[in-house]
Amino acid sequence: MADMKQVVDALVRGRHGGLVASAALGGLALIAGLGLRALQRGPAAEAGGQAPAAAAVSDDDATLFLRVMVAATAADGVIDARERGRLDAAVAESGLDVAARQWIARELEDPASIDEIADRVQDPEKAALVYAAARLAIDPDTMQERTFLRMLAEALDLDDDAVARVESGLAA
């Protein structure tokens, strides 16, 4: 499902348009940059590091990012009209075929659990990318969303410093 890269990219751009535009990055590159920043320590982390090319993101990784973004969005039990509108716009922009649209509809009906997501992650780099994708999907303004992010970080074995670096990257 190569189209999933386009959906993830459109979702991030729709959600964080100013951040993406000011950095001259697409959504996938922003996820990659935040993930890289989460793993760095010392001066390189403060400088922001160099983001890997978005083309290096596999179709499977893009699908995983989309799954965690949907799960994060549904973490508070409600996908509100604004969130649904953003997702619908991203799907429309990406020009998904019928099968891919049906896949997304099924994900929305039954979002992946944190354990299902974490089971697909085998290394710290991917863990940081998955967490960054989840964090880009939401503003954690409810207790359920904050709990989701905390539990996701724990399931992915991300330490508090890595999580803080993702947050500081979003604030930059």
N, C-alpha and C positions, 0 to 999 in steps of 0.2 A: 504494500500500500504506500507507494512513493508519494501519493497525494497528502499523506499525513504530515510530511515536512511542511507543506504549504499551509495546512490548517494550524499547526503549532506556530509557525511564523506569523500568520495573520492574527492569531489569538494574542500573542505577546505584543505585536505592534498595535492592535486595537486597545489593549489594556494599558500599555505604557508607551503610547505614541511619542510623547515628548522625550522620554529617556532614550528610546530607540533612535529617534530622528537626530537628537543632539549627539549621539555617539556614532552616527552614520553606520549603524549596525542593523541587521535584520533580527527577527525574534530568536532564531536558532543561535545566531552568533552571540546574542545577549545572554542566553542560557549558558552557552559555552564559556563566555567571559566570567560570568558570576560563579560558575562551577570551578573554573581555574582559580579564581580569587579565593574561594573557600579553602582550597588545598594549600595555598601558599602561606608561608610564614615570613616575617621580617619585612624589610624594605620593599621587596617585590610585591607583596600583598598590598602595601600602601599605595604603590604606584599603579596598581590595577592589573599588571601583567599583560601578556599578549594573548588575545582570544584566538583559539583555533578556528580554522575555516568551518563555516556551517556545512559545507559540502561533505566534511568528514563525518557528519552525523549520519549514522545508518538509518535505514527505514525502520528497523526494529527499535532503535533508540527513539526515533521520532514518535512511534506508536506508544512506547512506554511513557514518553513525556506527555503525550496527549491523555493517556490513561490517568496519570497522576494529576494532571491539570483538572480533569473532570472530577476526580475523587476529591481534590481539594475544594473545588467549587461546591460540591455537594456535601461537604463536611458538616455544615450547619443544618443539614436536613432539608434545605430549600435551595433550588436554583431559581432565583428571582427573575423577573422580567428583564432587568438590565443585563444580568449574567447570560440569560438565554439569548437575548438579542445580540450580544457580543459573539457568542458561539455561532449563532445562525449567520451573522455577517461574515465570520471567518470561513465557515463552510461554503457560503455562496462565493466568496472571493477566490477560494481555492479551486472551484470548479470540480468538486468531487463527483465521482460516478455514483450510481444508485447503491451499489454494494458497500462502498465506503460510508455513504450517508446512513445506511441501515446499521452498519457497525457502530457508528457514533450514537445513533438512537438507542441501541442496546446498552452501550456504556452509560448513557444518561439514565436509563431505567435501572441499571444494576452496576454502579461504579465499583471499580476494583478496591479491594481492601488494602490497608497498609501492608499486611503480610504478603498478599499477592504481588504487590509492587516490589517490596524488599526482596522477595524470592528471586526476582529477575535481575537483581543487582549483585555483581560478583566482585567489584573492586571499588576503591575509594573515589576514583575519578568519576565513575558513573553515578555513584551515590551522591556526590556533590552536584552533578548535573540534574539528577532527578529532583533533589531538594530545591535547587534553583528554579526548575520548571514549576514545581508546586507553589513556591513562594511568589513567582511572577503571576500566577493565576488568580491570586486573591490578595485582598487587603485583610489581614487577620483582625477583623474588628468584632468578632464574636468569640466567646469562650470556646465554642466547638472548633472554630478554625484554628485558634491558637493551640488547642489540644491536639488537633490533627497534625499540625506542623511539628510540635514537640515529639509526638509519638512517631512520626515519620523519621525525624532526625535520629531518634533512638534506634528505630528498626534498621536504619541505614548505617548505624555506627558512626554518625557524624558528631564530633565533639562541639562543645559550646562555642569555641573559638571559630570553627568553620561556619557555624550558623551565623555568628556575629559578623563575619566577613561578607556573607551573602547580604545580610541586612545593610551593612555599610555601603556595599556596592549599589544597592537600590537607592540609598539616600544620596549618593554622590551625584 
